[in-house]
Amino acid sequence: MKAFTLQRYSKTDKLELVEFPEPSLQENEVLVEIHSASINQLDSKLKSGEFKMILPYKFPLILGHDIAGIVKKNGSKVQNFKVGDEVFSRLPDFHIGAFAEYVTINENFVALKPKNISMEEAASIPLVALTVWQALIEKANLKKGQKVFVQAGSGGVGTIAIQLAKHLGAFVATTTSEKNFDLVKRLGADVIIDYKTQDFENILTSYDLVLNSQNQETLEKSLRILKAGGKLISISGPPDPAFAKEIGLNFFLKFIISLLSRKTRKEAKKQNIDYSFLFMQANGKQLSEIRKLIEADIIKPTIDKIFPFEQTNDAINYVESGRAKGKVVIKIK
Ligand SMILES: NC(=O)c1ccc[n+]([C@@H]2O[C@H](COP(=O)([O-])OP(=O)(O)OC[C@H]3O[C@@H](n4cnc5c(N)ncnc54)[C@H](OP(=O)(O)O)[C@@H]3O)[C@@H](O)[C@H]2O)c1
């Protein structure tokens, strides 16, 4: 099969399009012909080696976490899918490889594709929507009437977070630049702040929840707009000791991670704010719940650009620019 591979950690190397052996199928796995994949910032971070301490990969590596496609073969113990099913998935860590023609996936990480959207749209959903589900529902238990600040409402995560928060009945504030105001308004944002000309710290007060996806300075400001008892969930760091424990890091790495977030945790505690870091997990059951919200038109995909498979490197560069409006997708079949 054709696949885009990486030979070593590098910020600048391009992925190489090569002939790669088709993956062999295990008993609990489905073999999926990939029709579309989407790009995530995580792909660039893995490529550069930024995550090598917590997600060490072997080379050659096929990057890519999000796919939509068709089941072509089933392992002998697969129960929930049949050949011909249209599916989507966030591939599990250490078993990624979306920038290719085929992938094998343990069925626990797969869900039926929403019927009302295209393969390209379906591929744009899994990683960002699961992130938002795990932040707003699992971790925050966001309730009707609560106030949530979603940073970067025009990004992959933000476009879904605004929609899910509104569905849960929350009041939503977001930041973006002026060119994206119409988009975030359409998605349901109640307060829109131009991060280039305004300071959200001077506008927002007494929030119940912040979904932080930006830098340390934004994280520190976010602490100051929350009310006592509020929650700050960060998906862009710093990682906390609970995360280190969850992924089973050794004593040394646990210590380093504890140091990285010490200042933030201390400040949060002083203000009676619950700080936590979230690193999303692949999850087929949650993705099935998300499918229902898409089929009910509650969550709609937002796609900025679709690149042909051959231009996967250009697609990655575009996402790395940080200017994507929603998601960037590659069309493989
Ligand atoms: N921990 C996890 O599990 C997890 C999961 C998913 C994502 N993440 C992380 O979360 C971050 C966001 O991911 P993403 O996929 O949403 O990124 P993205 O789609 O690449 O975000 C691009 C968007 O961010 C906006 N933006 C850029 N700088 C901004 C700022 N200072 N304030 C407000 N908006 C800004 C841009 O709007 P303009 O063009 O108007 O600037 C653009 O629309 C990344 O760091 C990613 O790695 C973590």
The ligand as an ORCA input file, in Angstrom:
! r2SCAN-3c Opt
* xyz 0 1
  N      -4.168     17.302     25.010
  C      -4.961     16.871     24.035
  O      -5.544     15.783     24.115
  C      -5.166     17.717     22.810
  C      -6.134     17.372     21.871
  C      -6.350     18.212     20.779
  C      -5.589     19.359     20.640
  N      -4.642     19.647     21.564
  C      -3.830     20.881     21.452
  O      -4.713     21.981     21.513
  C      -4.206     23.039     20.707
  C      -5.289     23.483     19.717
  O      -5.556     22.430     18.821
  P      -6.436     22.674     17.521
  O      -6.472     21.395     16.772
  O      -7.713     23.318     17.881
  O      -5.520     23.729     16.764
  P      -5.752     24.471     15.380
  O      -6.991     23.949     14.739
  O      -4.497     24.399     14.592
  O      -5.994     25.983     15.829
  C      -5.971     26.980     14.844
  C      -6.909     28.108     15.263
  O      -6.427     28.727     16.456
  C      -6.706     30.121     16.384
  N      -5.713     30.822     17.226
  C      -4.374     30.824     17.070
  N      -3.797     31.534     18.067
  C      -4.802     31.978     18.857
  C      -4.858     32.765     20.048
  N      -3.740     33.221     20.635
  N      -6.066     33.009     20.595
  C      -7.207     32.548     20.022
  N      -7.224     31.805     18.890
  C      -6.037     31.521     18.325
  C      -6.554     30.447     14.918
  O      -7.368     31.551     14.610
  P      -6.712     32.838     13.885
  O      -6.353     32.385     12.498
  O      -7.835     33.810     13.960
  O      -5.509     33.223     14.687
  C      -7.023     29.171     14.203
  O      -8.372     29.252     13.785
  C      -2.928     22.497     20.052
  O      -1.841     22.878     20.838
  C      -3.114     20.999     20.121
  O      -1.904     20.286     20.113
  C      -4.421     18.849     22.629
*
